[in-house]
Amino acid sequence: QVQLVESGGGSVQAGGSLRLSCATSGYTGSPYRYCMGWFRQPPGKEREGVATIAIGGTYYTDSVKGRFTIIRDSAKNTLYLQMDSLKPEDTAMYYCAAHDVPGDCYMAPRGPENYNYWGQGTQVTVSS
């Protein structure tokens, strides 16, 4: 059973940085079978995709391009989200998610509905 555990959230002022971590375990076979992504759910809103990563590359939603970086450390079985130049509108619960495929994941899906493994979330609050 795949398990995902996020950490690194907190409260920062606008312009600050945070680095989220997602420790993964329980993979079956190669970790590259799993498409990985970060998602967030602002208060009172639906969950949305922030960034995804696969063998073929990365994807970022427009609002975080140039500010956030998704990093996959396969040796440590850890997924990161480096968040710089944070804005108040980045305030949300952030989730790490995984989606397994029969072969290797070359292109990660963008929508949260495609992911079947989720962490418990870590809160990020950005004040102005």
C-alpha positions as CSV (number, residue, x, y, z in Angstrom):
1,Q,0.0,0.0,0.0
2,V,1.5,3.3,-1.1
3,Q,1.8,5.8,1.7
4,L,2.5,9.5,1.4
5,V,3.3,11.8,4.3
6,E,3.7,15.6,3.7
7,S,5.6,18.0,5.9
8,G,7.1,21.5,5.7
9,G,4.0,23.6,5.7
10,G,3.7,26.7,7.9
11,S,2.9,30.4,8.1
12,V,5.1,32.9,6.2
13,Q,4.8,36.5,5.0
14,A,4.3,37.4,1.4
15,G,7.5,37.1,-0.6
16,G,8.8,34.3,1.7
17,S,9.7,30.7,0.8
18,L,8.7,27.2,2.0
19,R,9.8,23.8,1.0
20,L,7.2,21.0,1.2
21,S,8.3,17.4,1.4
22,C,6.4,14.2,0.7
23,A,7.9,11.0,2.0
24,T,6.7,8.0,0.0
25,S,6.7,4.3,0.8
26,G,5.1,1.1,-0.3
27,Y,5.8,1.4,-4.0
28,T,5.2,-1.8,-6.0
29,G,8.0,-2.2,-8.6
30,S,9.8,0.8,-10.0
31,P,8.9,4.2,-8.4
32,Y,8.7,5.6,-12.0
33,R,5.5,3.7,-12.4
34,Y,4.0,6.4,-10.3
35,C,3.1,9.8,-11.6
36,M,3.5,12.3,-8.8
37,G,1.9,15.7,-8.2
38,W,1.2,18.5,-5.7
39,F,-2.3,19.8,-5.3
40,R,-3.9,22.4,-3.1
41,Q,-7.3,23.3,-1.7
42,P,-7.9,26.9,-0.7
43,P,-10.5,27.5,1.9
44,G,-14.0,27.1,0.4
45,K,-12.7,26.1,-3.0
46,E,-12.1,22.9,-4.9
47,R,-8.8,21.0,-5.0
48,E,-6.6,22.1,-7.8
49,G,-3.4,20.9,-9.5
50,V,-0.2,22.9,-8.7
51,A,2.6,20.8,-10.2
52,T,3.2,17.3,-11.6
53,I,6.2,15.4,-12.5
54,A,6.9,12.3,-14.7
55,I,9.7,10.9,-16.8
56,G,8.6,13.2,-19.6
57,G,8.8,16.4,-17.6
58,T,7.0,18.7,-15.3
59,Y,3.8,20.7,-15.4
60,Y,2.9,23.9,-13.4
61,T,-0.3,25.6,-13.2
62,D,0.0,29.2,-14.6
63,S,-0.3,30.9,-11.2
64,V,2.8,29.3,-9.8
65,K,5.1,29.2,-12.9
66,G,8.5,30.8,-12.2
67,R,7.9,30.6,-8.4
68,F,7.4,26.9,-7.6
69,T,9.6,24.0,-8.4
70,I,8.7,20.3,-8.1
71,I,11.6,18.0,-7.5
72,R,11.7,14.2,-7.3
73,D,14.5,12.5,-5.4
74,S,14.1,8.8,-6.2
75,A,17.1,7.8,-4.1
76,K,15.3,9.2,-1.0
77,N,11.7,8.3,-2.2
78,T,10.8,11.9,-1.5
79,L,8.9,14.5,-3.6
80,Y,9.5,18.2,-2.9
81,L,7.8,21.4,-3.7
82,Q,10.0,24.5,-3.4
83,M,7.8,27.5,-3.1
84,D,9.4,31.0,-3.5
85,S,7.9,34.5,-3.8
86,L,4.8,33.3,-2.0
87,K,1.6,35.2,-2.2
88,P,-1.5,35.4,0.0
89,E,-3.4,33.6,-2.7
90,D,-1.1,30.6,-2.3
91,T,-2.8,30.0,1.1
92,A,-4.2,26.5,1.1
93,M,-3.9,22.9,2.3
94,Y,-1.3,21.3,0.1
95,Y,-1.5,17.6,-0.8
96,C,1.0,15.2,-2.4
97,A,-0.6,12.5,-4.6
98,A,0.5,9.5,-6.7
99,H,-1.1,7.8,-9.7
100,D,0.2,4.4,-10.7
101,V,0.3,3.2,-14.4
102,P,1.1,-0.2,-15.9
103,G,4.5,0.9,-17.3
104,D,6.5,3.9,-16.5
105,C,4.8,7.3,-16.2
106,Y,5.9,9.6,-19.0
107,M,3.2,12.2,-18.7
108,A,1.5,12.9,-15.4
109,P,-2.2,13.7,-15.5
110,R,-3.1,17.2,-14.3
111,G,-6.5,16.7,-12.6
112,P,-6.7,15.5,-9.0
113,E,-9.5,13.0,-10.0
114,N,-6.8,10.9,-11.7
115,Y,-4.8,10.3,-8.6
116,N,-5.5,7.3,-6.3
117,Y,-3.0,7.8,-3.5
118,W,-3.1,10.9,-1.3
119,G,-1.3,12.2,1.8
120,Q,-3.0,13.9,4.7
121,G,-2.0,17.4,3.6
122,T,0.1,20.2,5.1
123,Q,-1.2,23.7,5.6
124,V,0.4,26.7,4.0
125,T,-0.6,30.2,5.1
126,V,0.8,33.3,3.5
127,S,0.1,36.7,5.1
128,S,0.3,40.1,3.4
